[in-house]
Amino acid sequence: MMTLDQVVVFHEIVRLGSFKAAAAELNKTQPAISFAIKKLEEEMNAELFDRSGYRPVLTPHGKMFFEKSTRLIQGMEELENQTQSFKNQE
């Protein structure tokens, strides 16, 4: 089953342009980042990144997943902001 952590990892790779940069940003090891994406790709039965070049590039499946999952990430950010506003009202 897909996890929110896998989606966040995926988005950080896209945003930062590399597995290594995503690992540093998320305070995870590069193998942990690679494993999260590998598991996500296995669950989807589709490659999300073309890794043949120097930088990972989104495949057509990756582009579609990015577009759809962006709404999830935005929703989570909205929930976090709402939670913060609750804390500020106390």
TIDOPA-885814 format. One line per 4 residues: their letters; for each residue x, y, z of C-alpha. Coordinates in steps of 0.2 Angstrom, whole numbers, plus 5000, padded with zeros to 4 digits. Last residue first. Example, Ala and Ser with C-alpha at 12.3 -4.5 7.8 and 13.67 -1.06 7.14 Angstrom:
BEGIN
SA	5068 4995 5036 ~ 5062 4978 5039
This chain:
BEGIN
EQNK	4975 5142 5112 ~ 4971 5151 5095 ~ 4989 5149 5089 ~ 4987 5130 5091
FSQT	4972 5129 5080 ~ 4980 5140 5067 ~ 4995 5127 5067 ~ 4982 5113 5064
QNEL	4975 5123 5049 ~ 4992 5126 5042 ~ 4996 5107 5043 ~ 4979 5103 5035
EEMG	4983 5115 5021 ~ 5000 5107 5018 ~ 4992 5090 5018 ~ 4980 5095 5005
QILR	4993 5103 4994 ~ 5003 5086 4995 ~ 4987 5077 4990 ~ 4984 5088 4976
TSKE	5001 5086 4970 ~ 4998 5068 4969 ~ 4988 5069 4954 ~ 5000 5079 4944
FFMK	5015 5070 4950 ~ 5007 5053 4946 ~ 5004 5059 4928 ~ 5022 5065 4926
GHPT	5029 5049 4934 ~ 5018 5038 4922 ~ 5025 5048 4907 ~ 5042 5046 4914
LVPR	5050 5059 4926 ~ 5068 5062 4923 ~ 5082 5057 4936 ~ 5098 5066 4934
YGSR	5114 5060 4926 ~ 5104 5050 4913 ~ 5097 5032 4912 ~ 5087 5035 4928
DFLE	5070 5037 4920 ~ 5059 5040 4934 ~ 5041 5034 4939 ~ 5043 5017 4933
ANME	5026 5007 4933 ~ 5019 4992 4942 ~ 5011 5004 4954 ~ 5016 4994 4970
EELK	5033 4991 4962 ~ 5036 5009 4958 ~ 5031 5014 4976 ~ 5043 5001 4983
KIAF	5057 5007 4972 ~ 5054 5025 4977 ~ 5055 5021 4995 ~ 5070 5010 4992
SIAP	5079 5024 4983 ~ 5075 5036 4997 ~ 5081 5024 5010 ~ 5097 5021 5000
QTKN	5100 5039 4999 ~ 5100 5040 5018 ~ 5087 5051 5026 ~ 5087 5069 5033
LEAA	5072 5074 5021 ~ 5082 5088 5013 ~ 5098 5077 5012 ~ 5089 5062 5005
AAKF	5080 5073 4992 ~ 5097 5081 4987 ~ 5104 5063 4984 ~ 5089 5057 4975
SGLR	5090 5071 4963 ~ 5081 5086 4955 ~ 5076 5095 4970 ~ 5057 5097 4967
VIEH	5055 5080 4958 ~ 5065 5071 4971 ~ 5056 5080 4985 ~ 5039 5075 4977
FVVV	5044 5057 4976 ~ 5049 5057 4995 ~ 5033 5065 5000 ~ 5023 5052 4990
QDLT	5033 5038 4998 ~ 5030 5046 5015 ~ 5012 5047 5012 ~ 5011 5028 5010
MM	5006 5017 4995 ~ 5000 5000 5000
